[in-house]
Amino acid sequence: MYDLLKEKASTKDIFLDLVIEGDTTLEGDAARLKQIAINLVNNAIMYTPSGGKVTIFLKGRDSRVELDVIDTGVGISENELPRIFERFYRIDRARSRNSGGTGLGLAIVKHLVEAHAAKITVNSEIGKGTTFSIELKKERQQPDE
C-alpha cells in the first residue's frame, strides 16, 4: 500500500513520509483499516500542491494505536470542518470534479472508524495544511449502538 501511494505522491512531486513508533499491532478488520489509510492519504496527496509533504505517523501506545495523516496542503476552512464527513459533501466542487472525487471518501472513513469503536479528529489551517488523527484501541471493541 505504502509503495503505491508513494508512487502517486512522487508523480505530483510530493514527499510521502512514513513514521512508525512502538508496537502498532491491533485487532480489527485489516481491509477496512487499510481503506481508511488509503482514503486519508489519497486526499492528502490530492489537496497538497507540488513540492509539499504528506506524513503518515503511526504510533503504538499502551492500549491504543494512533494514526495521523499530516499534509502541507491547501487546508480546510473552519466553517467547512463540521460538514466534511457528510456524504456527498465537497468543499471545492470544481476541484473535486476535476480529480474524480465523489464526496464519499471521508464519509466512508468516518463510518469505518466508528465501526472500529474509534475516534477521528481533524485540525486544519488554510494554506498550511490538515491533520487527520484516528485513535484506535489495540483490543477489538464493539461500536456503541
MARSE-255949 format. One record per residue: residue number from 1; x, y, z of N, C-alpha, C in turn. Coordinates in pm, whole numbers, plus 50000, padded with zeros to 5 digits. Atoms other than C-alpha are relative to their C-alpha. Layout:
// MARSE-255949
{i:NUM&n.xx:X&n.yy:Y&n.zz:Z&ca.xx:X&ca.yy:Y&ca.zz:Z&c.xx:X&c.yy:Y&c.zz:Z};
...
***
This chain:
// MARSE-255949
{i:1&n.xx:50082&n.yy:49882&n.zz:50000&ca.xx:50000&ca.yy:50000&ca.zz:50000&c.xx:50087&c.yy:50126&c.zz:50000};
{i:2&n.xx:49915&n.yy:49881&n.zz:49990&ca.xx:50269&ca.yy:50249&ca.zz:50100&c.xx:50073&c.yy:50028&c.zz:49869};
{i:3&n.xx:49927&n.yy:49982&n.zz:50126&ca.xx:50468&ca.yy:50190&ca.zz:49779&c.xx:49913&c.yy:50059&c.zz:49891};
{i:4&n.xx:50094&n.yy:49948&n.zz:50099&ca.xx:50162&ca.yy:50255&ca.zz:49564&c.xx:49971&c.yy:50149&c.zz:50025};
{i:5&n.xx:50028&n.yy:49861&n.zz:49965&ca.xx:50082&ca.yy:50577&ca.zz:49749&c.xx:50123&c.yy:50088&c.zz:49981};
{i:6&n.xx:49877&n.yy:49925&n.zz:50017&ca.xx:50446&ca.yy:50684&ca.zz:49742&c.xx:50021&c.yy:50034&c.zz:49852};
{i:7&n.xx:49988&n.yy:49977&n.zz:50143&ca.xx:50446&ca.yy:50646&ca.zz:49364&c.xx:49904&c.yy:50111&c.zz:49955};
{i:8&n.xx:50098&n.yy:49896&n.zz:50034&ca.xx:50129&ca.yy:50856&ca.zz:49336&c.xx:50049&c.yy:50137&c.zz:50046};
{i:9&n.xx:49949&n.yy:49874&n.zz:49948&ca.xx:50282&ca.yy:51127&ca.zz:49556&c.xx:50118&c.yy:50048&c.zz:49916};
{i:10&n.xx:49882&n.yy:49966&n.zz:50078&ca.xx:50605&ca.yy:51118&ca.zz:49357&c.xx:49964&c.yy:50062&c.zz:49865};
{i:11&n.xx:50040&n.yy:49943&n.zz:50129&ca.xx:50422&ca.yy:51188&ca.zz:49029&c.xx:49953&c.yy:50144&c.zz:50015};
{i:12&n.xx:50042&n.yy:49862&n.zz:49973&ca.xx:50292&ca.yy:51508&ca.zz:49194&c.xx:50111&c.yy:50082&c.zz:50065};
{i:13&n.xx:49887&n.yy:49934&n.zz:49933&ca.xx:50635&ca.yy:51596&ca.zz:49337&c.xx:49968&c.yy:50033&c.zz:50146};
{i:14&n.xx:50032&n.yy:49988&n.zz:49858&ca.xx:50509&ca.yy:51543&ca.zz:49691&c.xx:50081&c.yy:49896&c.zz:50075};
{i:15&n.xx:49923&n.yy:50092&n.zz:49919&ca.xx:50730&ca.yy:51387&ca.zz:49957&c.xx:49905&c.yy:49927&c.zz:50095};
{i:16&n.xx:50083&n.yy:50082&n.zz:49912&ca.xx:50549&ca.yy:51099&ca.zz:50132&c.xx:50090&c.yy:49931&c.zz:50101};
{i:17&n.xx:49917&n.yy:50053&n.zz:49893&ca.xx:50695&ca.yy:51001&ca.zz:50468&c.xx:49916&c.yy:49909&c.zz:50088};
{i:18&n.xx:50065&n.yy:50093&n.zz:49909&ca.xx:50603&ca.yy:50705&ca.zz:50688&c.xx:50084&c.yy:49989&c.zz:50126};
{i:19&n.xx:49930&n.yy:50007&n.zz:49872&ca.xx:50697&ca.yy:50719&ca.zz:51057&c.xx:49921&c.yy:49904&c.zz:50090};
{i:20&n.xx:50065&n.yy:50097&n.zz:49913&ca.xx:50621&ca.yy:50424&ca.zz:51285&c.xx:50075&c.yy:49997&c.zz:50133};
{i:21&n.xx:49943&n.yy:50003&n.zz:49865&ca.xx:50675&ca.yy:50431&ca.zz:51662&c.xx:49928&c.yy:49895&c.zz:50082};
{i:22&n.xx:50059&n.yy:50096&n.zz:49908&ca.xx:50618&ca.yy:50147&ca.zz:51905&c.xx:49931&c.yy:49883&c.zz:49931};
{i:23&n.xx:50073&n.yy:50117&n.zz:50048&ca.xx:50403&ca.yy:49836&ca.zz:51868&c.xx:49865&c.yy:50046&c.zz:49947};
{i:24&n.xx:50124&n.yy:49952&n.zz:50063&ca.xx:50124&ca.yy:49918&ca.zz:51622&c.xx:49905&c.yy:49885&c.zz:49965};
{i:25&n.xx:50086&n.yy:50114&n.zz:50024&ca.xx:49965&ca.yy:49572&ca.zz:51622&c.xx:49866&c.yy:50022&c.zz:50070};
{i:26&n.xx:50131&n.yy:49987&n.zz:49939&ca.xx:49591&ca.yy:49584&ca.zz:51678&c.xx:49902&c.yy:49903&c.zz:49938};
{i:27&n.xx:50106&n.yy:50087&n.zz:50051&ca.xx:49277&ca.yy:49372&ca.zz:51638&c.xx:49904&c.yy:50087&c.zz:49920};
{i:28&n.xx:50095&n.yy:49924&n.zz:50081&ca.xx:49048&ca.yy:49487&ca.zz:51360&c.xx:49990&c.yy:49939&c.zz:49862};
{i:29&n.xx:50020&n.yy:50045&n.zz:50137&ca.xx:48935&ca.yy:49440&ca.zz:51004&c.xx:50110&c.yy:50062&c.zz:49915};
{i:30&n.xx:49881&n.yy:49950&n.zz:50071&ca.xx:49263&ca.yy:49470&ca.zz:50812&c.xx:49964&c.yy:50072&c.zz:49870};
{i:31&n.xx:50038&n.yy:49937&n.zz:50128&ca.xx:49096&ca.yy:49551&ca.zz:50479&c.xx:49938&c.yy:50137&c.zz:50024};
{i:32&n.xx:50065&n.yy:49871&n.zz:49972&ca.xx:48886&ca.yy:49829&ca.zz:50633&c.xx:50099&c.yy:50101&c.zz:50058};
{i:33&n.xx:49898&n.yy:49910&n.zz:49947&ca.xx:49179&ca.yy:49973&ca.zz:50827&c.xx:50088&c.yy:50052&c.zz:49886};
{i:34&n.xx:49922&n.yy:49960&n.zz:50117&ca.xx:49376&ca.yy:49978&ca.zz:50502&c.xx:49922&c.yy:50103&c.zz:49918};
{i:35&n.xx:50084&n.yy:49907&n.zz:50075&ca.xx:49083&ca.yy:50153&ca.zz:50329&c.xx:49998&c.yy:50138&c.zz:50065};
{i:36&n.xx:49996&n.yy:49873&n.zz:49928&ca.xx:49082&ca.yy:50422&ca.zz:50599&c.xx:50129&c.yy:50075&c.zz:49965};
{i:37&n.xx:49870&n.yy:49938&n.zz:50026&ca.xx:49454&ca.yy:50489&ca.zz:50550&c.xx:50011&c.yy:50046&c.zz:49855};
{i:38&n.xx:49991&n.yy:49964&n.zz:50143&ca.xx:49433&ca.yy:50487&ca.zz:50169&c.xx:49916&c.yy:50124&c.zz:49971};
{i:39&n.xx:50086&n.yy:49883&n.zz:50025&ca.xx:49139&ca.yy:50732&ca.zz:50165&c.xx:50062&c.yy:50128&c.zz:50055};
{i:40&n.xx:49942&n.yy:49880&n.zz:49940&ca.xx:49309&ca.yy:50974&ca.zz:50403&c.xx:50126&c.yy:50046&c.zz:49927};
{i:41&n.xx:49875&n.yy:49963&n.zz:50067&ca.xx:49647&ca.yy:50962&ca.zz:50228&c.xx:49971&c.yy:50048&c.zz:49857};
{i:42&n.xx:50038&n.yy:49953&n.zz:50134&ca.xx:49487&ca.yy:50991&ca.zz:49882&c.xx:49950&c.yy:50143&c.zz:50003};
{i:43&n.xx:50049&n.yy:49862&n.zz:49987&ca.xx:49301&ca.yy:51304&ca.zz:49995&c.xx:50115&c.yy:50096&c.zz:50027};
{i:44&n.xx:49887&n.yy:49913&n.zz:49967&ca.xx:49618&ca.yy:51447&ca.zz:50144&c.xx:50084&c.yy:50028&c.zz:49876};
{i:45&n.xx:49922&n.yy:49983&n.zz:50123&ca.xx:49804&ca.yy:51391&ca.zz:49817&c.xx:49923&c.yy:50089&c.zz:49902};
{i:46&n.xx:50083&n.yy:49926&n.zz:50094&ca.xx:49515&ca.yy:51530&ca.zz:49612&c.xx:49999&c.yy:50150&c.zz:50031};
{i:47&n.xx:50014&n.yy:49859&n.zz:49961&ca.xx:49495&ca.yy:51856&ca.zz:49810&c.xx:50130&c.yy:50064&c.zz:50047};
{i:48&n.xx:49869&n.yy:49942&n.zz:49970&ca.xx:49868&ca.yy:51913&ca.zz:49857&c.xx:50067&c.yy:50038&c.zz:49868};
{i:49&n.xx:49936&n.yy:49958&n.zz:50125&ca.xx:50043&ca.yy:52117&ca.zz:49588&c.xx:50138&c.yy:49938&c.zz:49984};
{i:50&n.xx:49865&n.yy:50049&n.zz:50031&ca.xx:50365&ca.yy:52008&ca.zz:49417&c.xx:50100&c.yy:50064&c.zz:50094};
{i:51&n.xx:49898&n.yy:49951&n.zz:49908&ca.xx:50665&ca.yy:52040&ca.zz:49645&c.xx:49960&c.yy:49986&c.zz:50145};
{i:52&n.xx:50048&n.yy:50015&n.zz:49863&ca.xx:50454&ca.yy:51964&ca.zz:49953&c.xx:50041&c.yy:49869&c.zz:50063};
{i:53&n.xx:49963&n.yy:50120&n.zz:49924&ca.xx:50477&ca.yy:51687&ca.zz:50209&c.xx:49876&c.yy:49941&c.zz:50065};
{i:54&n.xx:50104&n.yy:50075&n.zz:49928&ca.xx:50243&ca.yy:51420&ca.zz:50346&c.xx:50072&c.yy:49902&c.zz:50091};
{i:55&n.xx:49939&n.yy:50090&n.zz:49903&ca.xx:50339&ca.yy:51234&ca.zz:50661&c.xx:49894&c.yy:49907&c.zz:50057};
{i:56&n.xx:50083&n.yy:50101&n.zz:49936&ca.xx:50179&ca.yy:50911&ca.zz:50781&c.xx:50073&c.yy:49965&c.zz:50129};
{i:57&n.xx:49938&n.yy:50020&n.zz:49870&ca.xx:50251&ca.yy:50884&ca.zz:51152&c.xx:49919&c.yy:49894&c.zz:50074};
{i:58&n.xx:50066&n.yy:50111&n.zz:49931&ca.xx:50163&ca.yy:50550&ca.zz:51318&c.xx:50071&c.yy:49980&c.zz:50133};
{i:59&n.xx:49940&n.yy:50007&n.zz:49867&ca.xx:50218&ca.yy:50542&ca.zz:51694&c.xx:49930&c.yy:49896&c.zz:50085};
{i:60&n.xx:50053&n.yy:50099&n.zz:49907&ca.xx:50172&ca.yy:50242&ca.zz:51920&c.xx:50018&c.yy:50049&c.zz:50142};
{i:61&n.xx:49996&n.yy:49960&n.zz:49859&ca.xx:50085&ca.yy:50334&ca.zz:52277&c.xx:49959&c.yy:49878&c.zz:50083};
{i:62&n.xx:50031&n.yy:50113&n.zz:49913&ca.xx:49996&ca.yy:50115&ca.zz:52577&c.xx:49882&c.yy:49917&c.zz:49949};
{i:63&n.xx:50120&n.yy:50076&n.zz:50038&ca.xx:49642&ca.yy:50015&ca.zz:52479&c.xx:49937&c.yy:50051&c.zz:49870};
{i:64&n.xx:50058&n.yy:49944&n.zz:50122&ca.xx:49592&ca.yy:50210&ca.zz:52158&c.xx:50106&c.yy:50025&c.zz:49892};
{i:65&n.xx:49916&n.yy:49963&n.zz:50113&ca.xx:49731&ca.yy:50294&ca.zz:51817&c.xx:49944&c.yy:50129&c.zz:49943};
{i:66&n.xx:50041&n.yy:49873&n.zz:50058&ca.xx:49722&ca.yy:50645&ca.zz:51677&c.xx:50052&c.yy:50010&c.zz:49857};
{i:67&n.xx:49964&n.yy:49977&n.zz:50139&ca.xx:49722&ca.yy:50719&ca.zz:51306&c.xx:49977&c.yy:50147&c.zz:49970};
{i:68&n.xx:50011&n.yy:49861&n.zz:50042&ca.xx:49793&ca.yy:51074&ca.zz:51192&c.xx:50041&c.yy:50009&c.zz:49854};
{i:69&n.xx:49964&n.yy:49969&n.zz:50138&ca.xx:49789&ca.yy:51182&ca.zz:50829&c.xx:50009&c.yy:50152&c.zz:49994};
{i:70&n.xx:49970&n.yy:49857&n.zz:49992&ca.xx:49950&ca.yy:51525&ca.zz:50810&c.xx:50047&c.yy:50048&c.zz:49863};
{i:71&n.xx:49958&n.yy:49948&n.zz:50129&ca.xx:49975&ca.yy:51730&ca.zz:50494&c.xx:50029&c.yy:50149&c.zz:50007};
{i:72&n.xx:49969&n.yy:49857&n.zz:50013&ca.xx:50106&ca.yy:52069&ca.zz:50387&c.xx:49915&c.yy:50059&c.zz:49887};
{i:73&n.xx:50089&n.yy:49963&n.zz:50110&ca.xx:49809&ca.yy:52117&ca.zz:50156&c.xx:49927&c.yy:50131&c.zz:50020};
{i:74&n.xx:50074&n.yy:49875&n.zz:50006&ca.xx:49553&ca.yy:52386&ca.zz:50095&c.xx:49923&c.yy:50030&c.zz:50128};
{i:75&n.xx:50072&n.yy:49979&n.zz:49876&ca.xx:49375&ca.yy:52335&ca.zz:50426&c.xx:49849&c.yy:50005&c.zz:49979};
{i:76&n.xx:50146&n.yy:49997&n.zz:49999&ca.xx:49006&ca.yy:52340&ca.zz:50518&c.xx:49958&c.yy:50112&c.zz:50093};
{i:77&n.xx:50043&n.yy:49887&n.zz:49917&ca.xx:48831&ca.yy:52649&ca.zz:50647&c.xx:49920&c.yy:49950&c.zz:50121};
{i:78&n.xx:50065&n.yy:50038&n.zz:49876&ca.xx:48689&ca.yy:52639&ca.zz:50998&c.xx:49850&c.yy:49978&c.zz:49982};
{i:79&n.xx:50144&n.yy:50016&n.zz:50018&ca.xx:48331&ca.yy:52681&ca.zz:50876&c.xx:49965&c.yy:49877&c.zz:49917};
{i:80&n.xx:50023&n.yy:50122&n.zz:50078&ca.xx:48369&ca.yy:52379&ca.zz:50641&c.xx:50022&c.yy:49873&c.zz:50083};
{i:81&n.xx:49961&n.yy:50118&n.zz:49922&ca.xx:48513&ca.yy:52142&ca.zz:50904&c.xx:49882&c.yy:49917&c.zz:50052};
{i:82&n.xx:50109&n.yy:50082&n.zz:49946&ca.xx:48179&ca.yy:52039&ca.zz:51063&c.xx:49929&c.yy:49913&c.zz:49895};
{i:83&n.xx:50075&n.yy:50071&n.zz:50103&ca.xx:48049&ca.yy:51913&ca.zz:50727&c.xx:50083&c.yy:49900&c.zz:49919};
{i:84&n.xx:49915&n.yy:50079&n.zz:50090&ca.xx:48347&ca.yy:51728&ca.zz:50577&c.xx:49972&c.yy:49850&c.zz:50003};
{i:85&n.xx:50028&n.yy:50143&n.zz:49992&ca.xx:48228&ca.yy:51385&ca.zz:50694&c.xx:49861&c.yy:49964&c.zz:49946};
{i:86&n.xx:50132&n.yy:50027&n.zz:50057&ca.xx:47883&ca.yy:51423&ca.zz:50533&c.xx:50014&c.yy:49935&c.zz:49864};
{i:87&n.xx:49999&n.yy:50064&n.zz:50132&ca.xx:47807&ca.yy:51200&ca.zz:50236&c.xx:49975&c.yy:50103&c.zz:49891};
{i:88&n.xx:50011&n.yy:49917&n.zz:50120&ca.xx:47847&ca.yy:51377&ca.zz:49901&c.xx:50040&c.yy:50146&c.zz:50021};
{i:89&n.xx:49958&n.yy:49861&n.zz:49977&ca.xx:47973&ca.yy:51697&ca.zz:50066&c.xx:50141&c.yy:50020&c.zz:49947};
{i:90&n.xx:49868&n.yy:49968&n.zz:50053&ca.xx:48264&ca.yy:51850&ca.zz:49878&c.xx:50025&c.yy:50148&c.zz:50024};
{i:91&n.xx:49965&n.yy:49862&n.zz:49970&ca.xx:48440&ca.yy:52166&ca.zz:49985&c.xx:50013&c.yy:50080&c.zz:49872};
{i:92&n.xx:49975&n.yy:49931&n.zz:50126&ca.xx:48555&ca.yy:52263&ca.zz:49639&c.xx:49949&c.yy:49910&c.zz:49888};
{i:93&n.xx:50064&n.yy:50089&n.zz:50096&ca.xx:48314&ca.yy:52105&ca.zz:49395&c.xx:50075&c.yy:49996&c.zz:49867};
{i:94&n.xx:49930&n.yy:49997&n.zz:50130&ca.xx:48505&ca.yy:52215&ca.zz:49085&c.xx:50128&c.yy:49917&c.zz:50008};
{i:95&n.xx:49875&n.yy:50075&n.zz:49986&ca.xx:48836&ca.yy:52076&ca.zz:49211&c.xx:49973&c.yy:49852&c.zz:50018};
{i:96&n.xx:50033&n.yy:50140&n.zz:49978&ca.xx:48674&ca.yy:51753&ca.zz:49330&c.xx:49957&c.yy:49933&c.zz:49871};
{i:97&n.xx:50048&n.yy:50056&n.zz:50126&ca.xx:48501&ca.yy:51700&ca.zz:48998&c.xx:50117&c.yy:49973&c.zz:49907};
{i:98&n.xx:49883&n.yy:50017&n.zz:50087&ca.xx:48829&ca.yy:51750&ca.zz:48811&c.xx:50088&c.yy:49885&c.zz:50044};
{i:99&n.xx:49914&n.yy:50108&n.zz:49950&ca.xx:49004&ca.yy:51497&ca.zz:49034&c.xx:49924&c.yy:49870&c.zz:50017};
{i:100&n.xx:50078&n.yy:50123&n.zz:49992&ca.xx:48723&ca.yy:51242&ca.zz:49021&c.xx:49939&c.yy:49975&c.zz:50136};
{i:101&n.xx:50056&n.yy:50019&n.zz:49866&ca.xx:48607&ca.yy:51297&ca.zz:49379&c.xx:49849&c.yy:49986&c.zz:49996};
{i:102&n.xx:50144&n.yy:50023&n.zz:49993&ca.xx:48260&ca.yy:51175&ca.zz:49473&c.xx:49938&c.yy:50064&c.zz:50124};
{i:103&n.xx:50052&n.yy:49949&n.zz:49875&ca.xx:48229&ca.yy:51329&ca.zz:49817&c.xx:49965&c.yy:49889&c.zz:50098};
{i:104&n.xx:50029&n.yy:50112&n.zz:49911&ca.xx:48212&ca.yy:50985&ca.zz:49977&c.xx:50118&c.yy:49956&c.zz:50085};
{i:105&n.xx:49880&n.yy:50049&n.zz:49934&ca.xx:48571&ca.yy:50926&ca.zz:50089&c.xx:50003&c.yy:50021&c.zz:50150};
{i:106&n.xx:49993&n.yy:49972&n.zz:49857&ca.xx:48559&ca.yy:51098&ca.zz:50427&c.xx:49879&c.yy:49943&c.zz:50075};
{i:107&n.xx:50117&n.yy:50062&n.zz:49937&ca.xx:48205&ca.yy:50971&ca.zz:50499&c.xx:50028&c.yy:49852&c.zz:50024};
{i:108&n.xx:49963&n.yy:50141&n.zz:49985&ca.xx:48334&ca.yy:50617&ca.zz:50442&c.xx:50102&c.yy:49985&c.zz:50112};
{i:109&n.xx:49898&n.yy:50004&n.zz:49894&ca.xx:48638&ca.yy:50685&ca.zz:50662&c.xx:49933&c.yy:50009&c.zz:50137};
{i:110&n.xx:50065&n.yy:49982&n.zz:49870&ca.xx:48416&ca.yy:50810&ca.zz:50946&c.xx:49919&c.yy:49876&c.zz:50038};
{i:111&n.xx:50079&n.yy:50120&n.zz:49974&ca.xx:48184&ca.yy:50509&ca.zz:50915&c.xx:50090&c.yy:49884&c.zz:50044};
{i:112&n.xx:49908&n.yy:50110&n.zz:49966&ca.xx:48477&ca.yy:50263&ca.zz:50922&c.xx:50070&c.yy:50023&c.zz:50133};
{i:113&n.xx:49939&n.yy:49967&n.zz:49870&ca.xx:48641&ca.yy:50443&ca.zz:51214&c.xx:49901&c.yy:49967&c.zz:50111};
{i:114&n.xx:50101&n.yy:50028&n.zz:49897&ca.xx:48316&ca.yy:50424&ca.zz:51411&c.xx:49972&c.yy:49851&c.zz:50013};
{i:115&n.xx:50020&n.yy:50146&n.zz:49995&ca.xx:48276&ca.yy:50055&ca.zz:51318&c.xx:50109&c.yy:49933&c.zz:50082};
{i:116&n.xx:49891&n.yy:50051&n.zz:49916&ca.xx:48609&ca.yy:50003&ca.zz:51498&c.xx:49996&c.yy:50062&c.zz:50140};
{i:117&n.xx:50017&n.yy:49934&n.zz:49870&ca.xx:48477&ca.yy:50196&ca.zz:51802&c.xx:50116&c.yy:50095&c.zz:50028};
{i:118&n.xx:49887&n.yy:49907&n.zz:49989&ca.xx:48749&ca.yy:50450&ca.zz:51736&c.xx:49951&c.yy:50144&c.zz:49985};
{i:119&n.xx:50032&n.yy:49858&n.zz:50005&ca.xx:48763&ca.yy:50828&ca.zz:51722&c.xx:50086&c.yy:50068&c.zz:49894};
{i:120&n.xx:49926&n.yy:49924&n.zz:50100&ca.xx:48864&ca.yy:51063&ca.zz:51439&c.xx:49983&c.yy:50149&c.zz:50028};
{i:121&n.xx:50004&n.yy:49854&n.zz:49986&ca.xx:48952&ca.yy:51431&ca.zz:51469&c.xx:50077&c.yy:50061&c.zz:49883};
{i:122&n.xx:49931&n.yy:49930&n.zz:50107&ca.xx:49069&ca.yy:51688&ca.zz:51219&c.xx:50033&c.yy:50142&c.zz:50045};
{i:123&n.xx:49955&n.yy:49863&n.zz:49977&ca.xx:49268&ca.yy:52008&ca.zz:51254&c.xx:50054&c.yy:50051&c.zz:49868};
{i:124&n.xx:49957&n.yy:49948&n.zz:50128&ca.xx:49331&ca.yy:52236&ca.zz:50962&c.xx:50016&c.yy:50150&c.zz:50005};
{i:125&n.xx:49980&n.yy:49856&n.zz:50014&ca.xx:49455&ca.yy:52579&ca.zz:50868&c.xx:50019&c.yy:50030&c.zz:49851};
{i:126&n.xx:49993&n.yy:49963&n.zz:50142&ca.xx:49401&ca.yy:52739&ca.zz:50528&c.xx:50143&c.yy:50039&c.zz:49964};
{i:127&n.xx:49867&n.yy:49969&n.zz:50050&ca.xx:49726&ca.yy:52750&ca.zz:50333&c.xx:50114&c.yy:49932&c.zz:50073};
{i:128&n.xx:49893&n.yy:50065&n.zz:49922&ca.xx:49917&ca.yy:52547&ca.zz:50593&c.xx:49987&c.yy:49849&c.zz:50002};
{i:129&n.xx:50016&n.yy:50144&n.zz:50002&ca.xx:49765&ca.yy:52201&ca.zz:50581&c.xx:49896&c.yy:49947&c.zz:50096};
{i:130&n.xx:50103&n.yy:50069&n.zz:49923&ca.xx:49547&ca.yy:51947&ca.zz:50754&c.xx:50059&c.yy:49876&c.zz:50067};
{i:131&n.xx:49963&n.yy:50122&n.zz:49928&ca.xx:49592&ca.yy:51672&ca.zz:51012&c.xx:49874&c.yy:49924&c.zz:50037};
{i:132&n.xx:50105&n.yy:50091&n.zz:49958&ca.xx:49352&ca.yy:51381&ca.zz:51044&c.xx:50063&c.yy:49905&c.zz:50101};
{i:133&n.xx:49949&n.yy:50088&n.zz:49895&ca.xx:49401&ca.yy:51182&ca.zz:51366&c.xx:49895&c.yy:49898&c.zz:50037};
{i:134&n.xx:50089&n.yy:50110&n.zz:49962&ca.xx:49250&ca.yy:50846&ca.zz:51448&c.xx:50062&c.yy:49928&c.zz:50118};
{i:135&n.xx:49954&n.yy:50074&n.zz:49883&ca.xx:49276&ca.yy:50676&ca.zz:51785&c.xx:49923&c.yy:49869&c.zz:50007};
{i:136&n.xx:50057&n.yy:50134&n.zz:49998&ca.xx:49214&ca.yy:50300&ca.zz:51779&c.xx:50046&c.yy:49924&c.zz:50123};
{i:137&n.xx:49959&n.yy:50087&n.zz:49890&ca.xx:49212&ca.yy:50059&ca.zz:52070&c.xx:50067&c.yy:49876&c.zz:49942};
{i:138&n.xx:49929&n.yy:50119&n.zz:50050&ca.xx:49454&ca.yy:49767&ca.zz:52028&c.xx:49912&c.yy:49876&c.zz:50006};
{i:139&n.xx:50090&n.yy:50115&n.zz:49989&ca.xx:49193&ca.yy:49517&ca.zz:52151&c.xx:49869&c.yy:50036&c.zz:49933};
{i:140&n.xx:50124&n.yy:49976&n.zz:50076&ca.xx:48885&ca.yy:49482&ca.zz:51934&c.xx:49888&c.yy:50046&c.zz:50092};
{i:141&n.xx:50110&n.yy:49943&n.zz:49926&ca.xx:48594&ca.yy:49690&ca.zz:52059&c.xx:49874&c.yy:49990&c.zz:49916};
{i:142&n.xx:50128&n.yy:49995&n.zz:50071&ca.xx:48228&ca.yy:49679&ca.zz:51969&c.xx:49958&c.yy:50147&c.zz:49991};
{i:143&n.xx:50045&n.yy:49861&n.zz:50011&ca.xx:48094&ca.yy:50009&ca.zz:51832&c.xx:49879&c.yy:50024&c.zz:50088};
{i:144&n.xx:50116&n.yy:49962&n.zz:49920&ca.xx:47845&ca.yy:50194&ca.zz:52050&c.xx:49875&c.yy:49997&c.zz:49914};
{i:145&n.xx:50124&n.yy:50008&n.zz:50078&ca.xx:47492&ca.yy:50130&ca.zz:51938&c.xx:49923&c.yy:50129&c.zz:50010};
***
